[in-house]
């Protein structure tokens, strides 16, 4: 699960960066940028929620 989230995370970042270099500013560019941003945020949130506990940390 984590490997898939990392893949989506870096893929969406790469897509967002490449969109800025390859496309002109139009509605499609904005939509694709928003979609890739949503994927970055969603996969980043998933990774954050699946993170392991740190050693020495008290779990309440």
TORDOMI-421627 format. One record per residue (C-alpha): z, x, y; residue number from 1; residue in one letter. Coordinates in nm, 2 decimals, always signed. Example, Ala and Ser with C-alpha at 12.3 -4.5 7.8 and 13.67 -1.06 7.14 Angstrom:
BEGIN
{{+0.78; +1.23; -0.45}; 1; 'A'},
{{+0.71; +1.37; -0.11}; 2; 'S'},
END
This chain:
BEGIN
{{+0.00; +0.00; +0.00}; 1; 'X'},
{{+0.09; +0.27; +0.24}; 2; 'X'},
{{-0.23; +0.47; +0.17}; 3; 'X'},
{{-0.44; +0.16; +0.25}; 4; 'X'},
{{-0.24; +0.11; +0.58}; 5; 'X'},
{{-0.29; +0.47; +0.67}; 6; 'X'},
{{-0.67; +0.44; +0.60}; 7; 'X'},
{{-0.70; +0.12; +0.81}; 8; 'X'},
{{-0.49; +0.28; +1.09}; 9; 'X'},
{{-0.70; +0.60; +1.12}; 10; 'X'},
{{-1.03; +0.41; +1.06}; 11; 'X'},
{{-0.95; +0.16; +1.34}; 12; 'X'},
{{-0.86; +0.45; +1.58}; 13; 'X'},
{{-1.18; +0.63; +1.49}; 14; 'X'},
{{-1.38; +0.31; +1.54}; 15; 'X'},
{{-1.22; +0.25; +1.88}; 16; 'X'},
{{-1.29; +0.60; +2.00}; 17; 'X'},
{{-1.65; +0.60; +1.87}; 18; 'X'},
{{-1.71; +0.26; +2.03}; 19; 'X'},
{{-1.62; +0.41; +2.37}; 20; 'X'},
{{-1.89; +0.68; +2.33}; 21; 'X'},
{{-2.17; +0.48; +2.15}; 22; 'X'},
{{-2.17; +0.14; +2.32}; 23; 'X'},
{{-2.24; +0.02; +2.67}; 24; 'X'},
{{-1.99; -0.19; +2.85}; 25; 'X'},
{{-2.06; -0.55; +2.75}; 26; 'X'},
{{-1.89; -0.84; +2.58}; 27; 'X'},
{{-1.96; -0.71; +2.23}; 28; 'X'},
{{-1.79; -0.38; +2.32}; 29; 'X'},
{{-1.48; -0.56; +2.45}; 30; 'X'},
{{-1.45; -0.78; +2.15}; 31; 'X'},
{{-1.49; -0.49; +1.90}; 32; 'X'},
{{-1.24; -0.28; +2.10}; 33; 'X'},
{{-0.99; -0.57; +2.09}; 34; 'X'},
{{-1.04; -0.62; +1.72}; 35; 'X'},
{{-1.00; -0.25; +1.64}; 36; 'X'},
{{-0.69; -0.24; +1.86}; 37; 'X'},
{{-0.54; -0.54; +1.67}; 38; 'X'},
{{-0.60; -0.35; +1.34}; 39; 'X'},
{{-0.43; -0.04; +1.48}; 40; 'X'},
{{-0.13; -0.24; +1.59}; 41; 'X'},
{{-0.11; -0.44; +1.27}; 42; 'X'},
{{-0.14; -0.14; +1.04}; 43; 'X'},
{{+0.10; +0.06; +1.26}; 44; 'X'},
{{+0.36; -0.22; +1.24}; 45; 'X'},
{{+0.31; -0.24; +0.86}; 46; 'X'},
{{+0.37; +0.13; +0.82}; 47; 'X'},
{{+0.68; +0.11; +1.04}; 48; 'X'},
{{+0.82; -0.18; +0.83}; 49; 'X'},
{{+0.75; +0.01; +0.51}; 50; 'X'},
{{+0.90; +0.34; +0.62}; 51; 'X'},
{{+1.17; +0.48; +0.40}; 52; 'X'},
{{+1.53; +0.51; +0.51}; 53; 'X'},
{{+1.64; +0.84; +0.65}; 54; 'X'},
{{+1.89; +1.05; +0.46}; 55; 'X'},
{{+2.25; +1.05; +0.59}; 56; 'X'},
{{+2.19; +0.73; +0.79}; 57; 'X'},
{{+2.43; +0.44; +0.73}; 58; 'X'},
{{+2.26; +0.12; +0.61}; 59; 'X'},
{{+2.44; -0.19; +0.73}; 60; 'X'},
END
